[in-house]
């Protein structure tokens, strides 16, 4: 077996040089540094945009994009937007397919309600998740008031708020949310008969937080579904414009790099996948099995900072042996370096069983909870912070006893 220690990009570069002939790739290519890539990208982008502006009269989609994304007479944000979209696309296994999926997302043909759109469903799910938590909290407040002496009127008011929140939560369509979003909370005042000052303050705090949160989330539901769908239909030309520009930039940038015999980091990953999974990404190739057989195991550090493309590389190399050992900590995925997707780590964390319970060839996990570099007080404070702020909704992970250091 071979022993190789490298970054994923260095590994990709090595196998590309070895198998360059399989990809019609010049074996004497070099990997351009980020400054060189930035200069080349800027030059190509400038040329693409100049051509687009010259032909703007015949391209209404381009005009729609510039009109919606430009700020006043200043369009300096346009290249930045295009490059961000381009970089996002190339962190997916199928960049072209990912771009084209956004054209489908703005197609409103056959859609009767805004809840059927990608964005409408997201906004509704976000609102409903919040309402579920607030209804539970307000229910506790109402029950306390119902059992407290002198709080009969307040209990009725709180119970009515719960009913209104539940009515909003039961909405099935966008327009039902629009019609039910204005909650009448009434005026909550506790008289002197209610002596539990701590609970009175807590109930008011919960109610005020609920009121502010619901108001914030329902601002997105200001217009009826008919208007939202009309606005979305009007945005379709701008989306078509940006997708075409990104595609044109990608082709021109690829040509410029080939002319100079250079590759960037994204090229290293995607060309490596061409070797390992084929251009159609149909499954591990004979080359993947050949390279994978050289290693007893593949060990990946900082796995929480992997993206979809990198994860596919590891999977292709270990498809037969399943001997991929990954170490990571989702709490440290804070930079989203190269559009890392911590969800990949979390999916395995959730689906893998404890090592002592795993069957042969089954994904397993070992919780590395012992810390040898920090004192007890530091660990106690750290665990307190993460127990407080991490949940499946925030951070994607329940920070319980197993996760605590």
N, C-alpha and C positions, 0 to 999 in steps of 0.2 A: 504494500500500500504506500501511497505517496503522503507526505506531510506538507501541506501548503498553508501558510498564514498570510492573508491578504484582505484588502477591502473587496467588496463585491465587484466594484468596477475594475479593479486590477485583475481579479479572477476572470472576468468576462473578456478583458483585453488579451489575456494569455491564451484562452481557448479560441478566440477569433483569429489570432495570428497563426495558430496551429491549423485551423480549419478554414482559412480565408478562401481557399480554392472552392469550397463548397458553396460559398455565397457570392462568388464573382467579386471578391473584395481584394483590393491591393494589399499584399502582406506587409508592405512597408508603411502602412498608415501610422499616423501618430494621433495621440489624444490631445486635443487643444485645451489649454487652460481656460479658466472662466473668463479672464479678461479678453482673450482672443475671441472666444465665442460671443461675448457681449458685443464687441465691436462689429463682428461679422453679422450678428443678428440685427443690430441697429442699422447697418448699411442696407441689408436686404429688406428690412421693414420699411425704411425710407423709400426705397425704390418701388416696393409694392404699393405703398400709399400714394406716391406720386402718380403712378399709373392709374390708380383707382380714382384719384381726383381729376385726372385728365379725361376720364371716361364717365364721370359722375352723371352727366346728362343722360346716358343710356343705361344707368344702373340705379333704379329707384331703391333697391335693397341697401346698397351702400349709403345712399343719402339718408335713409331712415336710420341706419345705425349711427351715423355721425350726428344726425340731428338729436337723437335721444341720448347719446353718451357724451357729446361735446358740452363743455360748460361755457355758455355765452359764445364769444368769438374765439375761445381758446380750446384747441383740440389736442393739447399735449398729453391728455390722458388716453387717447386712442391707442397709441402703440403699446402702452403699459397694459391696457385691457386685453389686447390681442395676444401679447406674450404670455399673460397669465393663463388665458384660455388654452393656448398652445401647450404650455408646460403641464397643465392639468390633464390634457388629453393624453400626453405621452407618459403619464403615470398609470395608464390603463393598458390592459392586454391588447385591446383593439382600439387604438386612438381614433381611427376614421369612424368606426361604429359608434364610439362614444359621442363624437361630434354630431353625427347624423341623428342620434337619439334625441338630441335637443330640438331638432326640427320637428320630430314627431310630437314632442311635448307641447309645442305651441299650436298644434293643429286642433282646432276646436270643432271640426266636423263631427256631428253625431253626439256632441256633449250637450246635455240639457241643463246641468247644474254645475256651478263652480267647484263643488266638492269633488267632482269627477276629474278635475285637473290635478297635476302633480303638486302645484303650489297650494291649491285650495285644500287638498287632503292633508298636506303638511300643517297648514295653519289650523285646521279643525282638530287634528290629532293633538297638536300642541296645546290648544285651548282645553280640550277634554281631559288631557293628562293633568293640567293645572286644576281644573274644576274637581276632579276626583279627590285631590288632596285637600282642597278648600272645603268641599262638602263634608269630608270627614272631620276636619278641624272645627267647622261651624256646628256640626252635629254635637260634638263634645261640649261646645259652649252652650248650646241650647239645653242639653241635658243637665248641665250644672245649674243653669238659671231655673230650670223647672224644679229642681230640688232645693233651691235656696229660698229662705224666708224673705218676703218682700220683693221678690224679683219676678212676679207673675207676668206683668206687662212686658218686661224685657224678654222673658222666655217666649212669649207669643211673637214678639218682633223678630227674635233670632230664629224661631222655627219657621216663620214666614220667609225669611231670607234663605234658609235651607231649601224650602220648597221652590223658590224662584231659581236658585242655582241648579237644582236638580232638573227643573223644567228646561233650563238652558242646556244642560248636559244631555238631555234626551233628544235634542235636535238631530234630525236626519239629513237636512239639507242646509245649504248656505243661507237661503232666505229665511229659514226658521231661526237661525242664529241672529240674523239681522233684526228680526222682529222681537226677539226675546232678550237681547243683550243688555237692555237698560234696566238694571236691577234697582228696585226701590228699597234701600236699606233702612229708611226711616231715621229717626233720631234716637240714639241709644244713650239714656242717662240713668244712672243708678241712684236711688234715694239713700237717705241715711239709714234706712232699715236694713239695707244690705251691708253688713259689717266687714266682709272679707275683702279688704282693700287689694290684696295681692291678686285674687281671682278677678276682681273687677278690672284691674289694669290689664291682666292677661287677656280677658275676653275682648276688651276694647282694642288691644294691639292686634289680636287675630283678625277681628272684624275689619280694622283699618287696612291691614295688609291685604286681606281678601279683596276689599273694595278697590284698592289701588291696582292690584294685580289683574283683576278681571277687566278693569277699565283699560289697562295697558294692552292686554291681549285682544280685546274686542275692537280696538281701533282699526284693525285690519278688515273688519266687517262693516265698514261704513257704507258701502254701496251694495245694491242688490246684485244678485247673480247675473242678471241680464247685462248690467253695466260692466261687471268684472270680465265676463266673456268677451264683450265688445272690445274692452281695453286689451285683453290678451290677443285677440285677433289682430288688433292694430300693431302689436309688438312683434308679430310674426315676421314682417319684412326686415326689421332690425336684426332679429336672430339669424335669418337667412344671410343677411349682409355680413355679420361677424363670422359665421361659419365659413362662408366662401373666402373671406379674407384670410382666416387662419389656414384654410386648405391651400390657398395660393402661396402664403408665406412658407408653409411647410415644404412645398415642392421647390420653391426658389432657394430656400435655406439648404435643402438636401443637395441641390445641384451645386451650390457654392462650396459646400463642404467636400463633395466628391472631387471637384475641380482642384481643390487644395490638398486632397488626400488626408483629410482630418476627420475625426469623429468627436462627438461630445459625449457626456456621460449617458444621456438617454439612448444614443446610438449603441453604446456598448451593451446596455441591457437588452434592447429590442433585437439587435443582431444576434446576441447570445441566445435569445429565445427562438429566433429563426432556426438556429442550429439544434436546440434542445427540444422544441415543440413543433417545429415546422412553421412555415409562413401562415398557415391557416389555424395554428395553435390547436391542432387536432389531438395531440398527445405526445408523450415522450418518444423521441426518435431513436434510431440505432446509435447515433452519436451520443445522445444523452445516456444511454445504457453503457456505452463504451467509456465515457468519462466518469460516470458514477461508479463503475466497477473499480476505478483506481483508488477509491477512498472507502475505508471501513465505515466512516461516519462523516457527516457534515455538521459542523458546529457553528452556530450563528450567535453572535453577541449583539446586545442592544436590539433585540428582535422587535421591540415595540416601535422602532423607527423604520421598519420595512414598509414598502408599498406593494401594490398588487403585482407589479412586474417582478420585483425581487423575490417575492414569495413564490411565484411560479417557477423561478430559476431553481430555488432550493427543492421544490417539489419534484421537478423534472429529474434532478440528479439522484433523488432518493426514492423514486416511485416504486422500485422493486424491493429495496431493503427497508424502507420506512425508517432508516437510521439517520434522522435529522434531529439534532439536539439544539434546542433554542433557549436562550436565557434572555429575560427581559423584565421590565418593571413599568407598567403602564403609567405609574405616577410620574415617571421621568419623560414621558412623551409630551413635552411642552413646546417644542420648537417646530414640529411638523416639517422637519428637514426634508427637502425634496418631496414634499407632499406625502409624507409618511402617513399610513393609515393604521392607527392604533386599534381599530376595529378588528383587524386580522389577528392581532395578539389576543384580544378579548374573546373572539370566537373560539379559539383553541382553548383558552383558559376555561371557558364555560363548558365546552364539549369533552375535553379530556378528563379521564377519571383519575383518581389518586393512584400513584404508581403501584401501591400494594394491592389494589383491586383490579388492575388491568390484565386483560388476556394477552397472549402473544400477538404481536403486530398491531396492538391497539394503542391509540394515542393516550399518553399518560402524562401526569404533571407531578412535580415535586415542588412544594412550597418552600422557598428559601427565606425563612422568617428569622433566622439567627443573624444578629448583627454584631460584628466584632470590633467596630470602629467608633462606636458612640457610647456615651455613658447612659445610665438608666434614666436620668432626668431628661436628656435630649430625646430618647426614644419615647418616653411617656408623652412629652409635648408633641412630638411628631405624629404619634398615633392618634392623639386627641384631635389634632387638626384634620387628619384624613378621615377619621370616623365621622367627624362633623360635616365635612364638605363633600365626601365621595358617596355616591349612590348609583344604582343602575341608570338613573336619569341624568346624573351629573358625574361624568367621568366613566360611565359604563361599567362600574364595578361596585359591588357591595363590600365595604371595608369592615369585615368582621374579625373574629378572633384568629382565623387562619391567616388573614392578610396582615394582621398587626405584627410589627417587629418586636 
